[in-house]
């Protein structure tokens, strides 16, 4: 028997008895090598077969952002949700769904730190007041107007006075109707031809030429600035051959909340109606 490292038995084989590179794949039993025999870092890409590792071999949470390619997650890979919901973030910065609103609602920001919500659209159109008859009396008042107005149209339909006079429109705030500080002028053109001017610091002046002339038209008020300065302008005509107009400005002491249509003299209204459109 050949000499084997000073031993005469082959009952055991020691590493000294194995030549370098002497053990081939053919000499390894199936499933004979397990993970405890792998040196740390010894398994590299070159030794992993394509499609050899599946999801059962991933530790929970082991796939992090650094190992996801940009644009790798498609819509098809996202979890299903409720039709109409939108994806946003909650106050903790976590992904959250914005609940579906009702038909006709709009998505509204609730500011930093709060998720948006679906809400009814803010009123953006004109609001029509209730028309008031101008068939008698000396003043037609529109009170309790909503806060935040920026535009008011005063509508005249076949309005007349018992005699020639100047119709005055007075603006009011929480302190009442203001009867001074109106800077403007009204005028009426006749067929003579002639233009008759009128002005009155106690209200928006609109000239009505003769009794029985029924005037229709619009005087428009628009908020000029945050100091509650209003500018106005408008044209109105009678059924007969006249035309009248007015323009000017007025600064109120507070927010506009009421409007009065009256007259400068002792005459009374005797026909028509007056209404407001505002926003």
LINGIWO-V275533 format. One record per residue. N is the residue number from 0. RES is the residue in one small letter. OMEGA is omega in whole degrees, -180 to 180 (none if undefined). Layout:
n=N res=RES omega=OMEGA
n=N res=RES omega=OMEGA
This chain:
n=0 res=x omega=-179
n=1 res=x omega=179
n=2 res=x omega=-178
n=3 res=x omega=176
n=4 res=x omega=178
n=5 res=x omega=-180
n=6 res=x omega=-179
n=7 res=x omega=-177
n=8 res=x omega=176
n=9 res=x omega=180
n=10 res=x omega=177
n=11 res=x omega=177
n=12 res=x omega=178
n=13 res=x omega=-177
n=14 res=x omega=179
n=15 res=x omega=-178
n=16 res=x omega=-178
n=17 res=x omega=178
n=18 res=x omega=177
n=19 res=x omega=179
n=20 res=x omega=-176
n=21 res=x omega=-177
n=22 res=x omega=180
n=23 res=x omega=177
n=24 res=x omega=-178
n=25 res=x omega=-179
n=26 res=x omega=179
n=27 res=x omega=177
n=28 res=x omega=175
n=29 res=x omega=178
n=30 res=x omega=-177
n=31 res=x omega=-177
n=32 res=x omega=179
n=33 res=x omega=-169
n=34 res=x omega=-180
n=35 res=x omega=-180
n=36 res=x omega=178
n=37 res=x omega=173
n=38 res=x omega=179
n=39 res=x omega=179
n=40 res=x omega=-176
n=41 res=x omega=179
n=42 res=x omega=-180
n=43 res=x omega=-177
n=44 res=x omega=-176
n=45 res=x omega=-177
n=46 res=x omega=176
n=47 res=x omega=-180
n=48 res=x omega=175
n=49 res=x omega=179
n=50 res=x omega=-177
n=51 res=x omega=-177
n=52 res=x omega=178
n=53 res=x omega=-170
n=54 res=x omega=-180
n=55 res=x omega=-179
n=56 res=x omega=178
n=57 res=x omega=173
n=58 res=x omega=179
n=59 res=x omega=178
n=60 res=x omega=-175
n=61 res=x omega=178
n=62 res=x omega=-178
n=63 res=x omega=-175
n=64 res=x omega=-177
n=65 res=x omega=-177
n=66 res=x omega=174
n=67 res=x omega=177
n=68 res=x omega=175
n=69 res=x omega=178
n=70 res=x omega=-177
n=71 res=x omega=-177
n=72 res=x omega=-179
n=73 res=x omega=178
n=74 res=x omega=-179
n=75 res=x omega=-178
n=76 res=x omega=179
n=77 res=x omega=179
n=78 res=x omega=178
n=79 res=x omega=180
n=80 res=x omega=-179
n=81 res=x omega=-180
n=82 res=x omega=-180
n=83 res=x omega=176
n=84 res=x omega=175
n=85 res=x omega=180
n=86 res=x omega=178
n=87 res=x omega=178
n=88 res=x omega=178
n=89 res=x omega=-176
n=90 res=x omega=177
n=91 res=x omega=-178
n=92 res=x omega=179
n=93 res=x omega=178
n=94 res=x omega=-179
n=95 res=x omega=179
n=96 res=x omega=172
n=97 res=x omega=-174
n=98 res=x omega=179
n=99 res=x omega=177
n=100 res=x omega=178
n=101 res=x omega=180
n=102 res=x omega=179
n=103 res=x omega=177
n=104 res=x omega=179
n=105 res=x omega=179
n=106 res=x omega=-174
n=107 res=x omega=175
n=108 res=x omega=175
n=109 res=x omega=177
n=110 res=x omega=-179
n=111 res=x omega=177
n=112 res=x omega=180
n=113 res=x omega=179
n=114 res=x omega=175
n=115 res=x omega=179
n=116 res=x omega=173
n=117 res=x omega=-179
n=118 res=x omega=176
n=119 res=x omega=-180
n=120 res=x omega=177
n=121 res=x omega=180
n=122 res=x omega=-179
n=123 res=x omega=-177
n=124 res=x omega=179
n=125 res=x omega=175
n=126 res=x omega=180
n=127 res=x omega=175
n=128 res=x omega=176
n=129 res=x omega=-180
n=130 res=x omega=178
n=131 res=x omega=179
n=132 res=x omega=175
n=133 res=x omega=-176
n=134 res=x omega=179
n=135 res=x omega=176
n=136 res=x omega=-175
n=137 res=x omega=-180
n=138 res=x omega=174
n=139 res=x omega=-175
n=140 res=x omega=170
n=141 res=x omega=-176
n=142 res=x omega=178
n=143 res=x omega=175
n=144 res=x omega=-177
n=145 res=x omega=178
n=146 res=x omega=174
n=147 res=x omega=-179
n=148 res=x omega=175
n=149 res=x omega=-180
n=150 res=x omega=174
n=151 res=x omega=174
n=152 res=x omega=177
n=153 res=x omega=-171
n=154 res=x omega=177
n=155 res=x omega=176
n=156 res=x omega=177
n=157 res=x omega=-179
n=158 res=x omega=175
n=159 res=x omega=177
n=160 res=x omega=-178
n=161 res=x omega=177
n=162 res=x omega=179
n=163 res=x omega=-176
n=164 res=x omega=175
n=165 res=x omega=174
n=166 res=x omega=179
n=167 res=x omega=173
n=168 res=x omega=-178
n=169 res=x omega=-179
n=170 res=x omega=-179
n=171 res=x omega=174
n=172 res=x omega=-178
n=173 res=x omega=180
n=174 res=x omega=180
n=175 res=x omega=179
n=176 res=x omega=-180
n=177 res=x omega=-172
n=178 res=x omega=176
n=179 res=x omega=174
n=180 res=x omega=178
n=181 res=x omega=-180
n=182 res=x omega=-179
n=183 res=x omega=-178
n=184 res=x omega=172
n=185 res=x omega=-180
n=186 res=x omega=175
n=187 res=x omega=179
n=188 res=x omega=180
n=189 res=x omega=-177
n=190 res=x omega=-175
n=191 res=x omega=3
n=192 res=x omega=178
n=193 res=x omega=174
n=194 res=x omega=-179
n=195 res=x omega=-178
n=196 res=x omega=174
n=197 res=x omega=176
n=198 res=x omega=-178
n=199 res=x omega=-177
n=200 res=x omega=-179
n=201 res=x omega=178
n=202 res=x omega=174
n=203 res=x omega=-172
n=204 res=x omega=176
n=205 res=x omega=-173
n=206 res=x omega=170
n=207 res=x omega=-161
n=208 res=x omega=-175
n=209 res=x omega=175
n=210 res=x omega=-180
n=211 res=x omega=175
n=212 res=x omega=-178
n=213 res=x omega=-174
n=214 res=x omega=175
n=215 res=x omega=179
n=216 res=x omega=-174
n=217 res=x omega=166
n=218 res=x omega=-176
n=219 res=x omega=176
n=220 res=x omega=179
n=221 res=x omega=-180
n=222 res=x omega=-176
n=223 res=x omega=-175
n=224 res=x omega=-177
n=225 res=x omega=179
n=226 res=x omega=180
n=227 res=x omega=174
n=228 res=x omega=180
n=229 res=x omega=172
n=230 res=x omega=-180
n=231 res=x omega=175
n=232 res=x omega=179
n=233 res=x omega=-179
n=234 res=x omega=176
n=235 res=x omega=-176
n=236 res=x omega=174
n=237 res=x omega=175
n=238 res=x omega=-180
n=239 res=x omega=-171
n=240 res=x omega=178
n=241 res=x omega=172
n=242 res=x omega=-179
n=243 res=x omega=179
n=244 res=x omega=-179
n=245 res=x omega=177
n=246 res=x omega=178
n=247 res=x omega=-179
n=248 res=x omega=180
n=249 res=x omega=176
n=250 res=x omega=179
n=251 res=x omega=177
n=252 res=x omega=179
n=253 res=x omega=-178
n=254 res=x omega=180
n=255 res=x omega=179
n=256 res=x omega=-178
n=257 res=x omega=-179
n=258 res=x omega=178
n=259 res=x omega=172
n=260 res=x omega=-177
n=261 res=x omega=-179
n=262 res=x omega=-174
n=263 res=x omega=-177
n=264 res=x omega=-177
n=265 res=x omega=-177
n=266 res=x omega=179
n=267 res=x omega=174
n=268 res=x omega=-179
n=269 res=x omega=174
n=270 res=x omega=171
n=271 res=x omega=178
n=272 res=x omega=-179
n=273 res=x omega=179
n=274 res=x omega=179
n=275 res=x omega=164
n=276 res=x omega=-176
n=277 res=x omega=175
n=278 res=x omega=none
